[in-house]
Amino acid sequence: MQDFLTVGEVAARSGVAVSTIHFYESKGLISSIRNAGNQRRFERGELRRVAIIKVAQRAGISLGEIRDALATLPTKRAISAHDWARLSKRWKKDLEERIGRLEELRDQLSDCIGCGCLSLDTCPLRNPMDVLAEEGPGPRLLEYD
């Protein structure tokens, strides 16, 4: 068990709270084994998984997407640079699309009067190309895709 870390050691070395380590484990992002005293023990490679989770979260990747990506990696060894390259490539396209949408939103903000009712005849933020005007005034959608 010398090569294994306690939850406190993982938290201290990764810079996240013990409760966060427990949360990640409950969501299937990391895993541990139990020792004879039924205490969690983590392989050292889990530190790299925690680091990847934190980087991905900072980039706006959802925990579900992170879990799905980590599930494609081998569990019996530490994540390698090659593994990281695969994960980052997987997320890069989504991030570029999100950046594009945010840039469009930024550029359209000056057209918004900030009324909050979203019932303008033409609202480039909420009703692009005025496709909902035929349905009458007022907000029509909670989410626009």
C-alpha positions as CSV (number, residue, x, y, z in Angstrom):
1,M,0.0,0.0,0.0
2,Q,3.1,2.3,-0.1
3,D,2.3,3.4,-3.6
4,F,-1.2,4.5,-2.6
5,L,-2.3,7.8,-1.2
6,T,-5.0,8.7,1.3
7,V,-7.8,11.0,0.3
8,G,-6.1,13.7,2.4
9,E,-2.8,13.3,0.6
10,V,-4.6,13.4,-2.8
11,A,-6.4,16.6,-1.7
12,A,-3.2,18.2,-0.4
13,R,-1.1,17.3,-3.5
14,S,-3.8,18.3,-6.0
15,G,-4.9,21.5,-4.3
16,V,-8.6,20.5,-4.0
17,A,-10.7,19.9,-1.0
18,V,-11.2,16.4,0.4
19,S,-15.0,16.8,-0.3
20,T,-14.1,17.5,-3.9
21,I,-12.1,14.3,-4.1
22,H,-15.1,12.4,-2.7
23,F,-17.4,14.2,-5.2
24,Y,-15.2,13.3,-8.2
25,E,-15.1,9.7,-7.1
26,S,-18.9,9.6,-6.7
27,K,-19.3,10.9,-10.2
28,G,-17.0,8.2,-11.6
29,L,-14.2,10.7,-12.5
30,I,-11.6,9.0,-10.3
31,S,-11.4,5.8,-8.4
32,S,-10.0,4.3,-5.2
33,I,-9.6,1.0,-3.5
34,R,-10.4,0.2,0.1
35,N,-7.7,-1.1,2.5
36,A,-8.2,-3.6,5.3
37,G,-9.6,-0.8,7.5
38,N,-12.1,0.2,4.8
39,Q,-10.3,3.4,4.1
40,R,-10.0,4.9,0.6
41,R,-6.6,4.6,-1.1
42,F,-5.8,6.2,-4.4
43,E,-3.2,5.2,-6.9
44,R,-0.7,8.0,-7.6
45,G,-2.0,8.2,-11.2
46,E,-5.3,9.6,-9.9
47,L,-3.4,12.9,-9.2
48,R,-3.0,13.3,-12.9
49,R,-6.7,12.6,-13.4
50,V,-7.6,15.3,-10.9
51,A,-5.3,17.8,-12.6
52,I,-7.0,17.0,-16.0
53,I,-10.4,17.5,-14.4
54,K,-9.4,20.9,-13.0
55,V,-8.0,22.0,-16.3
56,A,-11.0,20.8,-18.2
57,Q,-13.4,22.5,-15.8
58,R,-11.5,25.7,-16.1
59,A,-12.0,25.5,-19.9
60,G,-15.7,25.1,-19.4
61,I,-16.0,21.4,-20.1
62,S,-18.9,19.8,-18.2
63,L,-18.2,17.0,-15.7
64,G,-20.2,14.6,-17.9
65,E,-18.0,15.3,-20.8
66,I,-14.9,15.0,-18.7
67,R,-16.2,11.6,-17.3
68,D,-16.9,10.4,-20.8
69,A,-13.5,11.4,-22.0
70,L,-11.7,9.9,-19.0
71,A,-13.6,6.6,-19.5
72,T,-11.8,6.2,-22.9
73,L,-8.4,6.0,-21.1
74,P,-6.8,2.9,-19.5
75,T,-7.4,2.8,-15.7
76,K,-4.3,0.8,-14.7
77,R,-1.7,3.4,-15.5
78,A,-1.1,7.1,-15.2
79,I,-2.4,9.3,-18.0
80,S,0.3,10.0,-20.5
81,A,1.1,13.0,-22.7
82,H,-0.3,11.0,-25.6
83,D,-3.6,10.5,-23.7
84,W,-3.7,14.2,-22.9
85,A,-3.2,15.1,-26.6
86,R,-6.2,12.9,-27.5
87,L,-8.4,14.4,-24.8
88,S,-7.4,18.0,-25.6
89,K,-8.1,17.4,-29.3
90,R,-11.5,16.0,-28.5
91,W,-12.4,19.2,-26.5
92,K,-10.7,21.8,-28.8
93,K,-13.4,21.8,-31.5
94,D,-16.1,22.3,-28.9
95,L,-14.2,25.1,-27.3
96,E,-13.6,26.8,-30.7
97,E,-17.4,26.6,-31.5
98,R,-18.2,28.0,-28.0
99,I,-15.7,30.9,-28.5
100,G,-17.3,31.6,-31.9
101,R,-20.8,31.8,-30.3
102,L,-19.5,34.1,-27.5
103,E,-17.8,36.4,-30.0
104,E,-21.1,36.7,-32.0
105,L,-22.9,37.4,-28.7
106,R,-20.3,40.0,-27.8
107,D,-20.7,41.7,-31.2
108,Q,-24.5,41.7,-30.9
109,L,-24.7,43.2,-27.4
110,S,-24.7,46.8,-28.7
111,D,-28.0,46.1,-30.5
112,C,-29.7,45.0,-27.3
113,I,-31.5,47.7,-25.3
114,G,-31.5,45.5,-22.2
115,C,-35.3,45.7,-21.7
116,G,-35.5,42.2,-20.3
117,C,-38.8,41.4,-21.8
118,L,-37.4,40.0,-25.0
119,S,-40.5,41.0,-26.9
120,L,-38.9,43.3,-29.5
121,D,-39.9,42.6,-33.1
122,T,-36.3,41.7,-33.9
123,C,-33.9,40.7,-31.2
124,P,-30.6,39.4,-32.6
125,L,-29.8,37.8,-29.2
126,R,-33.0,36.0,-28.4
127,N,-34.8,35.8,-31.7
128,P,-32.3,35.7,-34.6
129,M,-33.8,36.5,-38.0
130,D,-37.1,37.2,-36.2
131,V,-38.4,33.6,-36.7
132,L,-40.7,33.9,-33.7
133,A,-42.5,37.2,-34.5
134,E,-45.4,35.4,-36.2
135,E,-46.2,33.8,-32.8
136,G,-46.9,37.2,-31.2
137,P,-45.1,39.3,-28.6
138,G,-43.3,38.0,-25.5
139,P,-40.6,35.4,-24.9
140,R,-41.2,32.2,-26.8
141,L,-38.2,30.0,-25.8
142,L,-36.2,29.4,-22.7
143,E,-33.2,28.1,-24.7
144,Y,-32.4,28.9,-28.3
145,D,-30.2,26.4,-30.3
